[in-house]
Amino acid sequence: MSRIRSRALLARLADQFAAAVADGSEVHDLPGFRVHLWREADPFYRNVAIPTGRAGDLQAGDLQSAIGAMTALFEAHGRIPRLEFFAELWPGLAEALEAEGFTLERRSPVLVLDASRAPAPAAAPRLLDAGTPTALLGAFLAGAAAAFAEPATTPAPGELERFAQGLRQGGLAAAAVLTAAGEPVSGASLIRTGPVAELAGVWTMPGWRRRGLARAVCASLLARFFATGGEIAWLSAGDAASEALYRSLGFLPCGTQLNYARLPSAAARPTGSALALPGSGA
């Protein structure tokens, strides 16, 4: 894939991510950055900034000032300053953030899939929709939290309703593999903005891993997405095992996602999230 094509594709993915993270958040536009804040401090991944414009739009001194203003806004609202962006679109930003005390929390390969390589749907998973019982949706979120070893295995306040609303409105799709008793043991979500979607929160309970369940839920979601007008699906792979899974589904590398935070000196770092770190619990 040529560098120009990769940058154009990454820009399209960045637009999808920007629209998705803005949905439901309080948006603050600052020079160089757009900050998204939620009523709750948690889940941590909902309070995040993204760079705007181009990396060269701000000179070194102005960039330093912009980072300071962005940091101050987070701290004024009692939030840890966090950013997510594609390294290839904003060269030099990582170094500028590190100079201002930010720490790289995660570097992940960005993978993309188009309709020409769409996988065939799997028979086992159940697609969740507006008619899915609330109890099953809650069990899905709890299972994801447990698979990602999050401190709390119950959804954060409002998370269950946001999940159900996303399914009703079509901006979110989800699939799960259920036991004979109806308990979800593997699942995944697809966050859609028009023809572009992010595959996120792929998880399987520890006792059910290495059976192809994560692959099955991903294949079902992707097949449905492309069958309903989807053009590009993307994700950031959490580790080598998850990257191998996604490559087996037809995903190809496109770029690099960087997650930065300015953490208190003794802060405990969160381990992941059900809808933000795809692959870690697969």
DRENTORSE-440687 format. One line per field, with one value per residue (C-alpha): residue in three letters; x, y negated, z negated; residue number from 1. Coordinates in pm, 1 decimal, always signed. Example, Ala and Ser with C-alpha at 12.3 -4.5 7.8 and 13.67 -1.06 7.14 Angstrom:
<atoms>
type: [ALA:SER]
c1: [+1230.0:+1367.0]
c2: [+450.0:+106.0]
c3: [-780.0:-714.0]
seq: [1:2]
</atoms>
This chain:
<atoms>
type: [MET:SER:ARG:ILE:ARG:SER:ARG:ALA:LEU:LEU:ALA:ARG:LEU:ALA:ASP:GLN:PHE:ALA:ALA:ALA:VAL:ALA:ASP:GLY:SER:GLU:VAL:HIS:ASP:LEU:PRO:GLY:PHE:ARG:VAL:HIS:LEU:TRP:ARG:GLU:ALA:ASP:PRO:PHE:TYR:ARG:ASN:VAL:ALA:ILE:PRO:THR:GLY:ARG:ALA:GLY:ASP:LEU:GLN:ALA:GLY:ASP:LEU:GLN:SER:ALA:ILE:GLY:ALA:MET:THR:ALA:LEU:PHE:GLU:ALA:HIS:GLY:ARG:ILE:PRO:ARG:LEU:GLU:PHE:PHE:ALA:GLU:LEU:TRP:PRO:GLY:LEU:ALA:GLU:ALA:LEU:GLU:ALA:GLU:GLY:PHE:THR:LEU:GLU:ARG:ARG:SER:PRO:VAL:LEU:VAL:LEU:ASP:ALA:SER:ARG:ALA:PRO:ALA:PRO:ALA:ALA:ALA:PRO:ARG:LEU:LEU:ASP:ALA:GLY:THR:PRO:THR:ALA:LEU:LEU:GLY:ALA:PHE:LEU:ALA:GLY:ALA:ALA:ALA:ALA:PHE:ALA:GLU:PRO:ALA:THR:THR:PRO:ALA:PRO:GLY:GLU:LEU:GLU:ARG:PHE:ALA:GLN:GLY:LEU:ARG:GLN:GLY:GLY:LEU:ALA:ALA:ALA:ALA:VAL:LEU:THR:ALA:ALA:GLY:GLU:PRO:VAL:SER:GLY:ALA:SER:LEU:ILE:ARG:THR:GLY:PRO:VAL:ALA:GLU:LEU:ALA:GLY:VAL:TRP:THR:MET:PRO:GLY:TRP:ARG:ARG:ARG:GLY:LEU:ALA:ARG:ALA:VAL:CYS:ALA:SER:LEU:LEU:ALA:ARG:PHE:PHE:ALA:THR:GLY:GLY:GLU:ILE:ALA:TRP:LEU:SER:ALA:GLY:ASP:ALA:ALA:SER:GLU:ALA:LEU:TYR:ARG:SER:LEU:GLY:PHE:LEU:PRO:CYS:GLY:THR:GLN:LEU:ASN:TYR:ALA:ARG:LEU:PRO:SER:ALA:ALA:ALA:ARG:PRO:THR:GLY:SER:ALA:LEU:ALA:LEU:PRO:GLY:SER:GLY:ALA]
c1: [+0.0:+154.0:+229.4:-12.8:-291.1:-222.7:-242.7:-567.6:-714.5:-595.1:-757.0:-1084.4:-1047.8:-963.3:-1286.8:-1484.6:-1315.7:-1374.5:-1746.1:-1775.1:-1596.3:-1796.2:-2127.6:-2264.9:-1963.0:-1912.7:-1685.0:-1430.5:-1249.0:-906.5:-618.8:-477.5:-700.4:-1060.6:-1127.9:-1416.5:-1543.4:-1815.6:-2020.9:-1840.9:-1465.2:-1503.6:-1494.2:-1158.4:-1160.9:-1459.6:-1256.4:-1007.8:-856.7:-773.6:-548.6:-713.8:-583.8:-232.4:+78.7:+253.0:-24.1:+128.0:+489.5:+687.8:+603.5:+237.6:+218.6:+363.2:+103.2:-176.9:-72.5:-69.9:-421.6:-550.8:-392.3:-536.2:-888.2:-872.1:-736.2:-994.7:-1262.1:-1085.1:-985.5:-649.4:-531.9:-543.4:-502.8:-547.1:-417.5:-254.3:+120.2:+147.1:-104.8:+62.2:+440.3:+622.6:+324.6:+446.3:+777.6:+603.1:+373.2:+660.9:+844.7:+539.4:+532.0:+299.8:+364.3:+301.2:+44.6:-8.7:+136.2:-78.5:-79.4:-385.0:-539.8:-805.6:-1045.8:-1258.1:-1555.8:-1341.9:-1196.9:-1507.2:-1522.2:-1815.8:-2055.5:-2033.7:-2340.0:-2280.7:-2286.1:-2602.8:-2631.6:-2759.0:-3020.7:-3291.5:-3501.7:-3230.6:-3334.4:-3167.9:-3042.6:-2845.2:-2698.2:-2588.3:-2435.9:-2251.3:-2094.2:-2014.7:-1852.1:-1640.1:-1529.3:-1434.7:-1246.3:-1046.4:-981.7:-1135.3:-1167.4:-1548.6:-1752.3:-2072.2:-2129.4:-2045.3:-2347.1:-2538.6:-2321.2:-2593.5:-2842.2:-2581.4:-2512.1:-2882.3:-2936.6:-2646.7:-2800.9:-3140.0:-3001.1:-2767.8:-2442.6:-2338.6:-2355.5:-2262.3:-2249.0:-2198.4:-2155.3:-2391.1:-2376.6:-2670.1:-2787.8:-2781.7:-2469.1:-2236.4:-1880.4:-1738.9:-1834.3:-1735.4:-1872.0:-1863.7:-1887.9:-2019.6:-2022.1:-2175.0:-1962.5:-1667.8:-1662.3:-1422.8:-1417.6:-1371.6:-1392.1:-1328.0:-1337.1:-1362.4:-1385.8:-1062.0:-1212.8:-1352.0:-1047.2:-867.1:-1193.6:-1236.3:-1515.2:-1360.1:-1306.7:-1669.3:-1815.6:-1586.1:-1675.2:-2047.9:-2026.8:-1806.0:-2021.0:-2329.6:-2149.3:-2036.6:-2373.9:-2540.7:-2325.1:-2009.5:-1689.0:-1400.7:-1360.6:-1059.4:-911.2:-598.3:-457.1:-375.4:-110.6:+51.3:-213.3:-501.2:-316.5:-281.3:-656.1:-743.6:-499.0:-667.0:-993.8:-835.3:-720.8:-407.3:-174.5:-228.0:-63.7:+6.4:-221.9:-66.8:-235.0:-77.2:-161.9:-23.6:-52.8:-11.8:+316.8:+164.5:-144.4:-262.2:-304.8:-629.6:-589.3:-838.1:-1200.8:-1480.9:-1531.6:-1194.8:-917.3:-995.8:-825.6:-684.8:-944.2:-974.2]
c2: [+0.0:-333.2:-598.2:-844.6:-588.4:-487.6:-849.0:-906.6:-591.4:-681.4:-1023.6:-850.0:-628.8:-932.5:-1097.8:-790.7:-780.8:-1153.0:-1113.9:-808.0:-959.3:-1284.0:-1097.9:-1174.3:-1369.1:-1734.1:-1862.6:-2139.4:-2275.5:-2418.8:-2522.2:-2193.8:-1962.6:-1857.8:-1740.3:-1505.2:-1497.2:-1285.9:-1341.9:-1050.6:-1017.5:-650.7:-466.2:-636.1:-590.0:-822.9:-1123.0:-1168.8:-1431.2:-1400.8:-1628.4:-1839.3:-2005.6:-1907.5:-1860.5:-2144.1:-2395.3:-2487.9:-2597.0:-2446.9:-2719.1:-2724.4:-2345.7:-2354.3:-2615.1:-2410.3:-2098.5:-2305.0:-2437.3:-2089.9:-1949.3:-2228.3:-2162.0:-1794.9:-1876.3:-2149.2:-1881.2:-1626.7:-1404.4:-1251.3:-1406.3:-1138.2:-1138.3:-888.4:-948.2:-790.5:-854.6:-889.2:-1174.9:-1386.1:-1340.2:-1510.5:-1518.1:-1219.4:-1388.3:-1713.6:-1530.8:-1346.2:-1675.3:-1795.5:-1495.7:-1261.5:-888.3:-643.6:-395.4:-194.4:-161.4:+57.1:+151.8:+22.0:+285.6:+237.9:+461.3:+379.4:+551.3:+740.4:+950.3:+974.8:+1304.2:+1541.7:+1519.8:+1784.7:+1976.4:+1992.0:+1628.1:+1440.3:+1088.5:+851.8:+596.7:+365.9:+666.4:+832.3:+858.9:+606.4:+886.3:+1036.3:+697.2:+652.8:+1001.6:+917.9:+605.8:+786.5:+1071.7:+826.7:+651.1:+983.5:+1097.9:+773.0:+811.4:+475.1:+387.7:+372.1:+634.1:+430.7:+159.6:-198.0:-424.6:-475.0:-231.0:+30.4:-226.6:-372.9:-22.6:+50.0:-288.7:-231.4:+98.7:-66.5:-353.2:-139.2:-310.6:-2.1:+366.8:+656.0:+1033.6:+1301.7:+1675.2:+1809.6:+2124.6:+2364.6:+2173.1:+1845.7:+1697.4:+1501.2:+1637.4:+1446.6:+1125.6:+825.7:+485.0:+278.6:-101.2:-237.7:-582.1:-550.5:-322.2:-307.1:-111.0:-17.5:+339.4:+309.1:+495.0:+847.1:+1076.7:+1439.8:+1572.6:+1751.1:+2098.6:+2070.7:+1947.2:+2120.0:+2254.8:+2003.7:+1814.4:+1469.0:+1532.8:+1639.7:+1327.8:+1100.5:+1277.3:+1246.0:+875.0:+799.7:+999.5:+809.6:+474.6:+527.9:+672.8:+348.5:+104.0:+101.4:+14.2:+10.1:+179.2:+105.9:+181.0:+143.8:+480.6:+515.9:+786.8:+1033.7:+1302.1:+1068.2:+929.8:+1285.4:+1338.8:+1023.4:+1100.8:+1440.5:+1252.4:+1053.6:+737.3:+565.3:+314.7:-53.7:-258.3:-301.5:-417.5:-592.9:-636.9:-896.6:-1007.5:-1245.7:-1032.8:-1128.0:-993.4:-699.1:-646.7:-296.7:-254.6:-104.3:+230.7:+189.5:+144.0:+346.2:+116.6:-47.1:+207.0:+473.3:+806.4:+793.8:+1033.9:+1256.1]
c3: [+0.0:+102.2:-159.1:+2.5:+12.0:-349.1:-466.5:-278.3:-428.8:-778.7:-739.8:-662.5:-969.0:-1181.4:-1066.7:-1171.9:-1510.6:-1562.8:-1492.6:-1716.6:-2016.4:-1986.3:-2013.3:-2358.9:-2482.1:-2569.9:-2292.1:-2347.5:-2041.5:-2121.9:-1894.5:-1763.5:-1964.8:-2023.6:-2378.0:-2458.5:-2816.3:-2976.6:-3285.8:-3449.2:-3486.7:-3395.4:-3164.7:-3113.5:-2736.5:-2691.4:-2812.5:-2530.6:-2302.6:-1935.3:-1729.7:-1463.1:-1148.2:-1045.5:-1255.5:-1071.9:-1138.3:-1475.1:-1520.2:-1807.0:-2058.8:-1960.4:-1981.7:-2332.0:-2429.3:-2269.9:-2463.0:-2782.1:-2719.6:-2638.5:-2955.2:-3167.7:-3036.8:-3134.6:-3478.8:-3537.6:-3494.0:-3714.0:-3422.8:-3331.9:-3000.9:-2729.8:-2351.7:-2069.2:-1716.9:-1415.0:-1414.5:-1036.4:-1024.4:-1294.3:-1274.5:-1556.2:-1791.6:-1994.6:-2065.6:-2159.6:-2402.1:-2565.9:-2611.5:-2808.1:-3041.7:-2851.7:-2854.2:-2572.3:-2706.3:-2391.6:-2041.1:-1815.5:-1449.4:-1261.8:-1034.8:-765.9:-575.1:-271.3:-114.4:+137.1:-147.7:-365.4:-559.9:-540.7:-838.3:-1110.7:-1221.8:-1598.9:-1716.3:-1801.6:-1664.5:-1933.2:-1831.9:-1959.5:-2065.3:-2273.4:-2640.8:-2870.1:-3094.0:-2804.0:-2712.3:-3073.2:-3076.5:-2752.6:-2905.3:-3229.9:-3039.3:-2841.5:-3160.6:-3319.2:-3008.4:-3008.5:-3383.2:-3462.3:-3832.3:-3808.8:-3627.1:-3626.4:-3362.8:-3456.0:-3519.6:-3196.6:-3000.3:-2957.9:-2826.2:-2588.6:-2462.1:-2406.5:-2243.1:-2004.4:-1896.0:-1845.3:-1639.2:-1429.2:-1522.1:-1716.1:-1629.9:-1855.7:-1844.5:-2109.1:-2145.0:-2411.7:-2620.5:-2627.4:-2934.3:-2739.5:-2901.1:-2668.7:-2665.2:-2368.1:-2193.6:-1984.4:-1887.6:-1569.8:-1599.6:-1271.9:-1116.2:-769.4:-549.0:-794.8:-1119.5:-1397.4:-1525.3:-1901.7:-2229.6:-2102.8:-2404.0:-2513.9:-2868.6:-2972.1:-2991.8:-2638.7:-2450.0:-2163.5:-2018.4:-1737.3:-1912.1:-1875.4:-1507.2:-1468.9:-1633.4:-1429.6:-1104.4:-1174.0:-1250.6:-951.0:-710.6:-825.7:-800.6:-441.9:-343.1:-455.7:-259.2:-468.6:-283.8:-533.7:-872.2:-1090.3:-1430.4:-1638.2:-1742.5:-2111.5:-2082.0:-1841.9:-1898.7:-1820.7:-1517.6:-1385.6:-1434.5:-1241.2:-961.3:-925.9:-868.0:-583.8:-763.8:-632.6:-806.0:-735.6:-1010.8:-1381.6:-1662.0:-1962.0:-2300.6:-2528.2:-2882.2:-3139.2:-3449.3:-3814.4:-3942.1:-4128.8:-3911.2:-3846.4:-3474.9:-3346.0:-3174.2:-2891.8:-2811.5:-2670.3:-2374.5:-2324.7:-2316.3:-2059.3:-2086.2:-2439.8:-2574.1:-2267.6]
seq: [1:2:3:4:5:6:7:8:9:10:11:12:13:14:15:16:17:18:19:20:21:22:23:24:25:26:27:28:29:30:31:32:33:34:35:36:37:38:39:40:41:42:43:44:45:46:47:48:49:50:51:52:53:54:55:56:57:58:59:60:61:62:63:64:65:66:67:68:69:70:71:72:73:74:75:76:77:78:79:80:81:82:83:84:85:86:87:88:89:90:91:92:93:94:95:96:97:98:99:100:101:102:103:104:105:106:107:108:109:110:111:112:113:114:115:116:117:118:119:120:121:122:123:124:125:126:127:128:129:130:131:132:133:134:135:136:137:138:139:140:141:142:143:144:145:146:147:148:149:150:151:152:153:154:155:156:157:158:159:160:161:162:163:164:165:166:167:168:169:170:171:172:173:174:175:176:177:178:179:180:181:182:183:184:185:186:187:188:189:190:191:192:193:194:195:196:197:198:199:200:201:202:203:204:205:206:207:208:209:210:211:212:213:214:215:216:217:218:219:220:221:222:223:224:225:226:227:228:229:230:231:232:233:234:235:236:237:238:239:240:241:242:243:244:245:246:247:248:249:250:251:252:253:254:255:256:257:258:259:260:261:262:263:264:265:266:267:268:269:270:271:272:273:274:275:276:277:278:279:280:281:282]
</atoms>
